[in-house]
Structure formats: C-alpha cells, structure tokens
Amino acid sequence: MTDRIRLDGKVALVTGAAGVIGRATITLLAARGARIVAVDCNANALQQAIAALPASAQALAQTADVTQEDQVAGYVRGALDHCGRIDVFYNNAGIEGDITPIVSTSLDAFRRVLDVNVVGVFLGMKHVLPVMLQQRAGSIINTASIAGLIGSNDIVAYTASKHAVIGMTKTAALECGDSGVRVNCVCPGLIDSRMLSAIVEGRNPGPTPVPNERVAERIPLRRLGRADEVASIVAFLASDDASYVSGSAYTVDGGRVAS
C-alpha cells in the first residue's frame, strides 16, 4: 500500500535523533521522501542511526548540545548549508533526569532537566523560526509528554519541563499567525524505551524488574506504545495534510490521560 502522506522534497531537521523516538522518526520521514538532518549529542549513536537510512535521505549528522546557543545556531546553519532550507523541525531532544521525590531533588539536577528540555526547545525554535518565517512555510513539532498534561510522581523536573514545552508550543503558534509556519507538539505516553525503563526502575528499586504487563495496567489499550506510533503522528504534523493544525498537543498514549 502506498503512503498517502508523503514528504517528498522536504528537509527535516530532527534533534535527539539517536534516541528510540528520534530514530524511529528519521526512519519514517526518510521513507516518506524527506531529506534528513539528524542532531544528537551522542556522535557514535547518531552515526548508527543515520547509517540505516536510504541514500535518498542525503542524511547529514550533526553532533550538538541543544543547551548551548552557539551549537544550536551551528546545527541550523549546517542544515541550511547542506540542504538550503528547513521545512520540518522535530524539536525532540530531552532527558528524564533523576527519579526522586521533590524533597530529594537537587537544584543542579532540576536545572539540568530544564536546560535540556526547556532551554533546548526554546533555542531550537529561536533559531529555526527565522528560517521558516522567511520561507513563509514550515512545520515545527516539539516533543512534550503526557507528563505535561498531568502530574507525575518522582519526576518533578521532567513534569515541569514538559508543561513548559506545551506552553511554548502554543505561544509560538500564536506568534506565527498567518505566516505559513505551524507549531504543534506531541505528548507521548508510556512508550517502550530506555527512558521509560529508567523511570519505572527509579520508582521501583530492587533486584526484580517490573514487567511491562504491570506497567501497562493503567493504560486503556493495555500495552506500551511503540516509537513508530509516535513517529507516525510527527510525520502527519510535518505534512501538508496537517495544513490547518497549529497550536495543538497530540497525545499518543493509548488512552492513558483519558482514564
């Protein structure tokens, strides 16, 4: 069956590209015809991620720390030098931080999560938006989380950061107005990933891992999500099929927030 949602001719810039969701997303965007500029702080994992992409993706790997403005400006400049434009920006880099109650969370640990998850998203939009506004076209998709919609025990910094991402997304969408640039975010739920495993293990210390079936008991669909299911929503928001969608937060959570 042919994909109806195509991205032929579009240039997609993706941060956090070496993580499970980032990797699934660059794979899908490339399969749908996009050229890929992949950004991550882990150079080895990034090279592995782009090695599997088709030659048509003309993939460029850029190692960068999203908390450093000069490096953010650098990955945007690299994308423009390599591709000439940026049509899609998946602003995805993020960390979970320490898994601990508020009273046990250090200020340094709290600030580190905000630096990556909030400052990193802000800097990405700050430097990509001028490119898209000049083009009068583009789609930005930020990675938030269902932790940006509800409270979550033991991950205060992560929860605060994802609430902030949703707020920044809505603000950017309003500021873009009728410019031709759309800004949305995705809110993944419990996705089968290293990050989820770290959170579950942090909340349940001990020699015996918590089985996925137990984790999934509070999800109406009774299973963990897959990274490719998040990637599918990102690909939709990146496409012209989402031409009237801006300022939205799309949950990809198996009904978790509804329960």
C-alpha positions in Angstrom: 0.0 0.0 0.0 1.4 3.4 -1.0 1.7 6.0 1.8 -0.8 8.8 1.3 1.2 11.2 3.5 4.3 12.0 1.6 7.2 14.4 2.4 8.9 14.4 -1.0 11.2 17.3 -1.4 11.0 18.4 2.3 14.0 18.9 4.5 13.5 17.5 8.0 15.8 18.6 10.9 15.5 16.3 13.9 17.1 16.7 17.4 17.5 13.8 19.7 17.8 11.7 16.6 19.7 8.8 18.1 17.1 8.1 20.8 14.4 5.5 20.2 11.7 8.0 19.2 14.1 10.2 17.2 15.5 7.2 15.3 12.0 5.8 14.5 11.1 9.3 13.3 14.0 9.9 11.0 13.4 6.4 9.5 9.8 7.2 8.8 10.4 10.7 7.5 13.1 9.4 5.2 10.8 6.5 4.0 8.2 9.2 3.1 10.7 11.1 0.9 12.3 13.7 3.3 15.9 14.7 3.3 17.3 14.3 6.9 19.5 16.4 9.1 20.0 14.5 12.3 21.2 16.1 15.5 22.3 14.4 18.8 24.9 14.8 21.5 26.0 11.2 21.1 28.1 11.0 18.0 28.5 7.2 17.8 24.8 6.5 18.3 24.0 9.3 15.8 26.2 7.7 13.1 24.5 4.3 13.7 21.1 6.0 13.4 21.7 7.5 10.0 23.6 4.5 8.7 20.3 2.7 8.2 18.7 5.5 6.2 18.3 5.2 2.4 20.6 7.1 0.1 17.7 9.3 -1.0 17.6 10.9 2.5 21.0 12.5 1.8 21.4 12.4 5.6 23.6 14.8 7.5 24.7 14.0 11.1 25.5 16.9 13.4 26.7 16.4 16.9 25.5 19.2 19.2 24.5 20.1 22.7 21.0 21.7 22.5 21.6 23.7 25.7 24.4 25.7 24.0 23.1 28.5 21.8 26.2 28.6 19.6 25.8 24.9 18.9 22.1 25.3 18.1 22.9 28.1 15.7 25.5 25.8 14.3 23.2 22.9 13.5 20.7 25.2 11.9 23.5 26.7 9.8 24.7 23.2 8.9 21.2 22.3 7.8 21.0 25.3 5.6 24.4 24.8 4.1 23.6 21.2 3.3 20.0 21.5 2.2 19.3 25.2 1.5 16.1 25.2 3.6 14.3 23.7 6.6 10.7 22.5 6.1 10.2 20.3 9.1 11.8 20.8 12.6 11.2 17.9 15.1 12.5 19.5 18.3 12.8 16.3 20.2 15.9 16.1 22.4 15.1 15.5 26.0 16.1 13.8 29.2 14.2 12.4 32.2 16.6 13.4 35.0 16.7 12.0 38.5 13.8 9.8 39.6 13.2 11.1 43.1 10.6 13.0 45.2 10.7 16.8 45.2 12.3 16.9 48.6 15.2 14.8 47.4 15.8 16.5 44.1 18.9 18.7 44.0 18.8 22.1 42.4 21.5 21.1 39.9 19.6 18.1 38.8 16.4 20.1 38.4 18.2 22.8 36.4 19.9 20.2 34.1 16.5 18.8 33.0 15.1 22.3 32.4 18.3 23.2 30.4 17.8 20.3 28.0 14.0 20.0 27.9 13.0 23.7 28.0 16.1 25.8 27.0 16.9 23.3 24.3 13.4 23.5 22.8 13.4 27.3 23.2 16.8 27.7 21.4 15.7 25.4 18.6 12.6 27.4 17.9 14.5 30.7 18.3 17.0 29.7 15.5 14.7 27.7 13.2 11.7 30.1 13.2 13.5 32.9 11.4 14.4 30.5 8.6 10.8 29.3 8.3 9.3 32.7 8.6 11.5 33.9 5.8 10.3 30.9 3.7 6.7 31.6 4.8 6.4 27.9 5.2 7.3 25.2 7.7 6.2 22.8 10.4 7.7 22.7 13.9 6.9 19.7 16.2 8.1 19.8 19.8 8.2 16.7 22.0 6.2 17.2 25.1 4.7 14.3 27.1 1.6 13.3 28.9 3.7 14.5 31.9 3.0 17.9 30.5 -0.7 17.4 30.9 -0.9 15.6 34.3 1.1 15.3 37.5 3.7 12.5 37.8 5.3 11.3 41.0 9.1 11.4 41.4 9.9 13.3 38.1 9.2 16.9 39.1 11.7 18.5 36.8 10.6 16.4 33.8 6.9 17.2 34.5 7.7 20.9 34.9 9.7 20.9 31.7 7.0 19.2 29.6 4.3 21.6 30.9 6.6 24.3 29.7 7.0 22.8 26.2 3.3 22.7 25.7 3.1 26.4 26.7 6.0 27.4 24.4 4.3 25.5 21.6 1.1 27.4 22.0 2.9 30.7 22.2 4.9 30.1 19.1 1.8 29.0 17.2 0.2 32.3 18.1 3.2 34.4 17.2 3.5 32.7 13.8 -0.1 33.6 12.9 -0.7 33.5 9.2 3.0 33.3 8.3 2.6 29.8 6.8 4.5 28.3 9.8 2.7 25.8 12.0 3.8 24.8 15.5 2.5 21.7 17.4 3.7 19.2 19.9 3.3 15.5 20.6 2.7 14.1 24.0 3.9 10.5 24.2 2.6 8.3 27.0 4.3 5.1 28.2 6.5 4.3 25.2 8.7 1.2 25.3 12.1 2.9 25.6 15.2 3.4 27.7 13.6 6.4 29.3 10.5 4.6 30.5 12.6 1.8 31.9 14.7 4.3 33.8 11.6 5.9 35.3 10.0 2.6 36.2 13.2 1.3 37.8 13.7 4.6 39.7 10.2 4.3 41.1 10.6 0.6 41.9 14.1 -0.1 43.1 15.0 -3.7 43.7 16.5 -6.7 42.1 13.4 -7.8 40.2 12.4 -5.6 37.2 8.7 -4.6 36.9 7.2 -6.4 33.9 5.7 -4.4 31.1 2.3 -6.0 31.7 2.2 -4.4 35.1 3.2 -1.0 33.8 0.5 -1.2 31.2 -2.3 -2.0 33.6 -3.3 1.7 33.8 -3.4 2.1 30.1 -6.8 1.5 28.5 -5.2 -0.2 25.4 -3.3 -2.4 27.9 0.1 -2.2 26.3 3.1 0.1 26.0 3.3 2.3 23.0 5.9 1.9 20.2 8.3 4.6 19.0 7.0 4.2 15.4 3.5 5.1 16.7 4.8 8.5 17.9 6.7 8.9 14.6 3.5 8.5 12.6 1.9 11.5 14.4 5.1 13.5 13.8 5.0 12.6 10.1 1.4 13.7 9.9 2.1 17.0 11.6 5.1 17.5 9.3 2.9 17.0 6.2 0.6 19.2 4.2 -2.3 17.0 5.4 -2.0 18.9 8.7 -2.2 22.3 7.0 -4.9 23.5 9.4 -3.3 22.2 12.5 -1.3 24.6 14.7 -1.0 25.1 18.5 -2.1 21.6 19.3 -0.8 19.0 21.7 -1.4 15.5 20.3 -1.5 12.7 22.9 0.0 9.3 21.8 -0.8 7.4 25.0 -3.2 4.5 24.4 -5.9 6.5 26.3 -3.8 7.0 29.5 -4.8 10.6 30.0 -8.4 9.8 29.4 -8.5 7.1 32.0 
